[in-house]
Amino acid sequence: MIAHIAFLKTIPCPTFNSRLQVEFFNKTVIIDEQHYINIPHRNIIAIETLFDVLDIRSIMYMWKAMIFDKTLVLISTQTSLQFYVAEALKQLIFPLTW
């Protein structure tokens, strides 16, 4: 797990609202990165709730389970917390769907 996080730290994160030009088979491909505000279905409250109630290790395990299409069961006595955690996890795998 730590090796995966260390590897992810070595990958530079592009800035939002940036433009990237790539030469591909003698053609220029332009990729426009949208600003964070324009990402669909974003919910700041859900992300904040996720990081408030769970530690990073648990979040990474759940994220990995979703990426590898494993079964993920969320159990909580508070339905609203369960909803926010599920919603935030869906946001963390954007643009993929689950």
C-alpha positions in Angstrom: 0.0 0.0 0.0 2.8 2.5 0.9 4.6 1.6 -2.3 1.5 2.5 -4.3 1.1 5.9 -2.5 4.8 6.6 -2.9 4.5 5.9 -6.7 1.4 8.2 -6.9 3.4 11.0 -5.3 6.0 10.9 -8.1 3.3 11.6 -10.8 2.8 15.3 -11.2 -0.8 16.5 -11.0 -1.8 18.8 -13.8 -3.3 22.1 -12.9 -7.0 22.6 -13.4 -8.1 24.7 -16.4 -4.9 23.8 -18.3 -4.4 23.0 -22.0 -2.1 20.2 -23.2 -0.8 19.8 -26.7 0.4 16.3 -27.7 1.9 15.3 -31.1 0.4 12.1 -32.2 1.0 10.5 -35.6 2.0 13.9 -37.1 -1.1 15.6 -35.8 -1.5 17.9 -32.8 -4.1 16.7 -30.3 -5.2 19.4 -27.8 -6.6 18.3 -24.5 -8.4 20.9 -22.4 -8.7 20.3 -18.7 -11.9 21.6 -17.2 -11.8 23.7 -14.0 -12.8 21.9 -10.8 -16.0 23.9 -10.7 -17.1 22.4 -14.0 -16.7 18.7 -13.0 -20.1 17.2 -13.0 -21.8 15.8 -9.8 -19.3 17.3 -7.4 -20.4 17.5 -3.8 -17.9 19.2 -1.4 -19.9 18.1 1.7 -19.6 14.5 0.7 -15.8 14.7 0.2 -15.4 16.5 3.5 -17.6 14.0 5.3 -15.6 11.1 3.9 -12.3 12.5 5.1 -13.8 13.4 8.5 -15.2 10.0 9.3 -12.6 7.7 7.7 -8.8 7.5 7.8 -6.8 7.5 4.6 -6.0 3.8 4.8 -9.7 2.9 4.8 -10.4 5.4 2.0 -7.6 3.9 -0.1 -8.9 0.3 0.5 -12.4 1.3 -0.6 -11.1 3.2 -3.6 -9.0 0.2 -4.6 -12.0 -2.1 -4.2 -14.0 0.1 -6.5 -11.3 0.4 -9.1 -10.9 -3.4 -9.2 -14.7 -4.0 -9.2 -14.8 -5.7 -5.8 -17.8 -5.9 -3.6 -18.0 -3.0 -1.1 -20.4 -2.9 1.8 -21.0 0.3 3.7 -22.5 -0.2 7.1 -23.5 2.8 9.3 -26.1 3.6 11.9 -26.5 7.0 10.3 -28.0 6.9 6.8 -26.9 10.4 5.9 -23.3 9.6 6.6 -23.6 6.4 4.6 -25.0 8.4 1.7 -22.2 11.0 1.8 -19.5 8.4 2.0 -20.9 6.5 -1.0 -21.3 9.7 -3.0 -17.7 10.8 -2.2 -16.3 7.5 -3.2 -18.1 7.8 -6.5 -16.6 11.2 -7.0 -13.1 9.9 -6.3 -13.2 7.6 -9.3 -14.4 10.3 -11.7 -14.4 10.0 -14.7 -15.0 6.3 -14.2 -18.4 5.1 -13.1 -19.4 2.5 -10.5 
